[in-house]
Structures are given as C-alpha cells and as structure tokens.
Amino acid sequence: MTTIYLIRHAEAEGNLYRRIHGWYDALTTTRGWLQIQALERRFTDIPIDAVWSSPLFRTMATARAIYRPRGLELHTHPGLRELHFGRWEDRTFGDTRYNCPQEMALFGRTDPTWQAPGGETFQMAAARFDAALRSIADQYPNQTIAVFSHGSVIRQFLALVQNIPAEHWSELPFCDNTAVTCLTYDGTTFSVSFEGDNSHLDPDISTLARQSWWRKHAPVPEVNLWYRPLEIQTDRALLAAAGLELTEAQAALERDPNTLVTAMAEGEPVGLLLLAPEQTPLPGSGVIRRLYLAPERRGEFAALQLVGQAVSFFRSIGRDRLLLTPPPEVDQTIWMENSFRPAPAQAAGLLELYIGYDQ
C-alpha cells in the first residue's frame, strides 16, 4: 500500500491578484512563503520517501517544505499541472465574469459542459491527473510520497476517485493553499483518508480565511477588476482625479494603449494604471507611473489587482522587476506586506517588486 500526501501549492500571484492561472507560471506571494514554512513544520516528523511536483514554479517552490529538509530530489511530472484554461490564461476573473458571463457561470458551478477556449474540460484534467498519479504511485509500493499540485485539478481528481456524479460537482469543497489530502493506493484503487486539511495554517496566513469568493453567502462581495485602454473623452473625470494631464495620457496611448488602462468593476470605471516601459532606472525594470483608485474602492484589495495587471504586462515584455512610487491615497502597509522593498539608490524614493523566477 502506498501512502500519498497530495498538497496544493502555496498562495501565488493568481490567488492574490485575482487572475486565472492554470498553466501560467505564477510566483509565490509573501503569504505563500509563510504557508510553506508552516507546512514544513507540519511534516517535520512524517517520513517521506519521494517528492513529486507539477513543473510550475508555485508547486516546486511549495515542495521545498518537504524535499529540502530531507535532502531528497524533486521530481516533476507535467500531468500534475493545473486545469488548462487555454485563452483564458492570465485574464482576470473580473474580465471573464463581465465579458464571458455565460461561460463563467458554467465554470462557477463546475458544469461538465464547460471548457475554456483552447483549454481542458474538468473531465480531461481529472483523467490526465489520475493517469499521472498512478504512474508515480506505481513506482513506490509500500512507501510514502508527497505530491504537489493545484486546487482545481485536485478537486476534480477527488471527484473522480470518489465517484461523485457531475450533478454534485458544484458541492465539492475548495481547499486552502498548502492544504493536505492523504490517500492510499493499492495498485488499483485510491482511497481518501482525509481531505483538504489546513490545520497547520493560522487564520492570518490562510488564503481562504482572507477571501470570500468561495463562500456561498459572503457578507461583502469581492471586487474583481478588468481593464480596458483608457478613453480620453469617457474617462476625463478619472484622469483629473488621478492628476494626469491630457497630453501625458494621449502620448501614452499613442505609444501603446496597454500602458494606460482604466480599471473596471463590472461596468464602472474605478481606477487607472499608467505604465512606463521606456523608463528603466534599474536593469530589467518597468515603472508604474501612476496607480489610482477611486476612494470607495480602496479597501477591497483592488490596489493589488492593479499591481497584478502591471506584473502581467511587464513580465510579458521580459522585465523582471517592477518599480512603484507608492500612491498616498492607498494604505502604505499594503506594499511591504506584499514583497515590495525600497529600491536601490539609483531608484531612490521608489519601491521595488521582483517578478523574476530565480527566487
């Protein structure tokens, strides 16, 4: 009998920035690294013979909690990757909810007919994961292994091995980041010993404890932003509130409309993001020239979603660090709590966020 600890990755950019990250290679957040430390403490006295992971950064980083203290090798398998979202990859949840409401409703209720354009169905992902985990477990009869993967594909795999019919998929629980599921495998059948346990996480570092999207009756709905190029005539009031001149806005739009965007909550403009890829005060850097949020949106984690949009843009053009002048209207503690640090002397007065993969 093989014992398998199946573990979801630590909190990553998609969880924090509210972006759809399946096969997109996102980084681990500050809170995620704290979760990894807690996971390492949980497994201190548990014997592990081998460690496997999806080949994405967020799972391999989480696997450090187990393979590094034991001096084990980390093995990877592409079949352990998250559900593939195709052309939805790295879009915001706000974008798909507003612009693809019917398809997003199917996804939200785990409808078996749902499939992102160019991506997988729930059934395809579960079958792919099941085949991968069997091939791994077959190599370790009567041993104990740790396997690191992703929330949606773990959820669908558990539905498969527990024979939960499609009409009940929407009732499946969501597991926290670094939550642990324990399985046994006899060479043919997987059995679930326990599922989605996050008892090693204090509430202040639990991702689900801080979010409400997964609750059936959330007291306050979360804001999920999407972005469009700023429209000079429509967004004049937003420009004025953000302190941007029309000439500066027009020049940015002429250079690249993706560098000056309006943040939207459903159909309402609620913020503005101005990026300056032409400015590189540090090697490999990109600059957020202005990040603005309407007053009524400043307490909804929206500022971090704007940062997520900047990260997505600059990473796509090969930058590995982000520089920001902290806007005075946003709570300043948010930056230091989420991996920003004072930039070196040549960029004095700015905050720096490293967005490369060699962490």
Stockholm file with secondary structure:
# STOCKHOLM 1.0

chainA/1-359         MTTIYLIRHAEAEGNLYRRIHGWYDALTTTRGWLQIQALERRFTDIPIDAVWSSPLFRTMATARAIYRPRGLELHTHPGLRELHFGRWEDRTFGDTRYNCPQEMALFGRTDPTWQAPGGETFQMAAARFDAALRSIADQYPNQTIAVFSHGSVIRQFLALVQNIPAEHWSELPFCDNTAVTCLTYDGTTFSVSFEGDNSHLDPDISTLARQSWWRKHAPVPEVNLWYRPLEIQTDRALLAAAGLELTEAQAALERDPNTLVTAMAEGEPVGLLLLAPEQTPLPGSGVIRRLYLAPERRGEFAALQLVGQAVSFFRSIGRDRLLLTPPPEVDQTIWMENSFRPAPAQAAGLLELYIGYDQ
#=GR chainA/1-359 SS CEEEEEEECCCBHHHHHTBCCSSSCCCBCHHHHHHHHHHHHHTTTSCCSEEEECSSHHHHHHHHHHHHHHTCCEEECGGGSCCCCGGGTTCBHHHHHHHSHHHHHHHHTTCTTCBCTTSCBHHHHHHHHHHHHHHHHTTCTTCEEEEEECHHHHHHHHHHHTTCCGGGGGGCCCCCTTCEEEEEECSSCEEEEEEEECTTSCGGGCHHHHCCTTCTTCSSCCCCEEEEECCTTTTHHHHHHHTCCHHHHHHHHHHCGGGEEEEEETTEEEEEEEEETTCCSSTTEEEEEEEEECGGGTTTTHHHHHHHHHHHHHHHTTCCEEEECCCTTSCTHHHHTTTCEECCGGGTTCEEEECCSCC
#=GC SS_cons         CEEEEEEECCCBHHHHHTBCCSSSCCCBCHHHHHHHHHHHHHTTTSCCSEEEECSSHHHHHHHHHHHHHHTCCEEECGGGSCCCCGGGTTCBHHHHHHHSHHHHHHHHTTCTTCBCTTSCBHHHHHHHHHHHHHHHHTTCTTCEEEEEECHHHHHHHHHHHTTCCGGGGGGCCCCCTTCEEEEEECSSCEEEEEEEECTTSCGGGCHHHHCCTTCTTCSSCCCCEEEEECCTTTTHHHHHHHTCCHHHHHHHHHHCGGGEEEEEETTEEEEEEEEETTCCSSTTEEEEEEEEECGGGTTTTHHHHHHHHHHHHHHHTTCCEEEECCCTTSCTHHHHTTTCEECCGGGTTCEEEECCSCC
//
